[in-house]
Amino acid sequence: MTRLSKSNKGLPMSLTTMISRVGQNIRLARKKRGLTMEDMAKRMFVSRKTLQRVETGESTVGLGVIASALLVLGLEKDLEKLAEPTADTVGNLIDKEKFAQKKRVRKKMSVDMDF
Protein backbone atom coordinates (compact mmCIF):
# COMPACT_ATOMS: atom_id res chain seq x y z
CA MET A 1 0.00 0.00 0.00
CA THR A 2 1.25 3.45 -0.89
CA ARG A 3 2.22 5.68 2.03
CA LEU A 4 0.69 9.11 2.19
CA SER A 5 3.29 11.84 1.98
CA LYS A 6 2.72 15.56 2.13
CA SER A 7 5.89 16.20 0.13
CA ASN A 8 4.43 14.51 -2.95
CA LYS A 9 1.54 16.97 -3.06
CA GLY A 10 3.98 19.88 -3.22
CA LEU A 11 5.94 18.64 -6.21
CA PRO A 12 5.70 20.86 -9.28
CA MET A 13 4.31 19.33 -12.46
CA SER A 14 7.76 19.48 -14.09
CA LEU A 15 9.19 17.15 -11.42
CA THR A 16 6.29 14.71 -11.53
CA THR A 17 6.76 14.57 -15.30
CA MET A 18 10.48 13.80 -14.85
CA ILE A 19 9.71 11.06 -12.32
CA SER A 20 7.21 9.61 -14.76
CA ARG A 21 9.86 9.63 -17.50
CA VAL A 22 12.29 7.75 -15.24
CA GLY A 23 9.62 5.10 -14.72
CA GLN A 24 9.00 4.87 -18.47
CA ASN A 25 12.75 4.53 -19.08
CA ILE A 26 12.98 1.69 -16.57
CA ARG A 27 10.01 -0.03 -18.21
CA LEU A 28 11.55 0.32 -21.66
CA ALA A 29 14.91 -1.03 -20.44
CA ARG A 30 13.14 -4.00 -18.84
CA LYS A 31 11.28 -4.78 -22.05
CA LYS A 32 14.42 -4.44 -24.19
CA ARG A 33 16.02 -7.08 -21.97
CA GLY A 34 13.03 -9.39 -22.41
CA LEU A 35 12.21 -9.41 -18.70
CA THR A 36 8.64 -9.85 -17.55
CA MET A 37 7.40 -7.77 -14.65
CA GLU A 38 7.31 -10.92 -12.51
CA ASP A 39 10.94 -11.81 -13.32
CA MET A 40 12.22 -8.33 -12.67
CA ALA A 41 10.24 -7.93 -9.45
CA LYS A 42 11.70 -11.23 -8.16
CA ARG A 43 15.23 -10.07 -8.96
CA MET A 44 14.53 -6.78 -7.17
CA PHE A 45 13.03 -8.60 -4.15
CA VAL A 46 9.83 -6.55 -4.42
CA SER A 47 6.25 -7.27 -5.42
CA ARG A 48 5.00 -6.93 -8.96
CA LYS A 49 2.79 -4.09 -7.72
CA THR A 50 5.85 -2.19 -6.46
CA LEU A 51 7.57 -2.57 -9.82
CA GLN A 52 4.39 -1.35 -11.47
CA ARG A 53 4.50 1.75 -9.23
CA VAL A 54 8.14 2.32 -10.31
CA GLU A 55 7.26 2.03 -13.98
CA THR A 56 4.26 4.35 -13.72
CA GLY A 57 6.42 6.96 -12.02
CA GLU A 58 4.78 7.12 -8.61
CA SER A 59 6.66 9.66 -6.56
CA THR A 60 6.18 7.69 -3.33
CA VAL A 61 8.53 4.90 -4.46
CA GLY A 62 11.73 4.91 -2.41
CA LEU A 63 15.15 5.59 -3.86
CA GLY A 64 16.30 2.15 -2.73
CA VAL A 65 13.65 0.52 -4.92
CA ILE A 66 14.72 2.63 -7.89
CA ALA A 67 18.35 1.66 -7.20
CA SER A 68 17.35 -2.00 -7.13
CA ALA A 69 15.63 -1.67 -10.51
CA LEU A 70 18.70 0.00 -11.98
CA LEU A 71 20.92 -2.75 -10.57
CA VAL A 72 18.82 -5.50 -12.13
CA LEU A 73 19.00 -3.67 -15.47
CA GLY A 74 22.75 -3.06 -15.22
CA LEU A 75 22.18 0.69 -15.11
CA GLU A 76 23.27 1.30 -11.51
CA LYS A 77 25.98 3.76 -12.60
CA ASP A 78 23.20 6.12 -13.71
CA LEU A 79 22.34 6.63 -10.04
CA GLU A 80 25.67 8.42 -9.53
CA LYS A 81 24.50 11.15 -11.90
CA LEU A 82 21.84 12.32 -9.44
CA ALA A 83 22.90 15.56 -7.76
CA GLU A 84 26.38 15.28 -9.26
CA PRO A 85 28.54 18.07 -7.77
CA THR A 86 30.07 19.08 -11.10
CA ALA A 87 26.58 19.71 -12.49
CA ASP A 88 25.51 21.79 -9.46
CA THR A 89 25.59 25.24 -11.05
CA VAL A 90 24.23 27.10 -8.03
CA GLY A 91 26.48 25.28 -5.55
CA ASN A 92 29.53 25.90 -7.70
CA LEU A 93 28.73 29.62 -7.96
CA ILE A 94 28.38 29.83 -4.17
CA ASP A 95 31.74 28.06 -3.76
CA LYS A 96 33.40 30.51 -6.16
CA GLU A 97 31.96 33.46 -4.25
CA LYS A 98 33.17 32.06 -0.91
CA PHE A 99 36.63 31.46 -2.38
CA ALA A 100 36.78 35.00 -3.75
CA GLN A 101 35.77 36.43 -0.37
CA LYS A 102 38.42 34.39 1.48
CA LYS A 103 41.03 35.50 -1.03
CA ARG A 104 40.15 39.17 -0.46
CA VAL A 105 40.30 38.74 3.32
CA ARG A 106 43.75 37.14 3.13
CA LYS A 107 45.09 40.03 1.06
CA LYS A 108 43.87 42.55 3.63
CA MET A 109 45.46 40.63 6.48
CA SER A 110 48.86 40.48 4.79
CA VAL A 111 48.76 44.25 4.16
CA ASP A 112 47.73 44.98 7.76
CA MET A 113 50.63 42.88 9.11
CA ASP A 114 53.17 44.61 6.91
CA PHE A 115 55.27 46.97 9.07
Secondary structure by P-SEA (a helix, b strand, c coil): cbbbbcccccccaaaaaaaaaaaaaaaaaaaaacccaaaaaaaacccaaaaaaaaaccccccaaaaaaaaaaacaaaaaaaccccccaaaaaaaaaaaaaaaaaaaaaaaaaacc
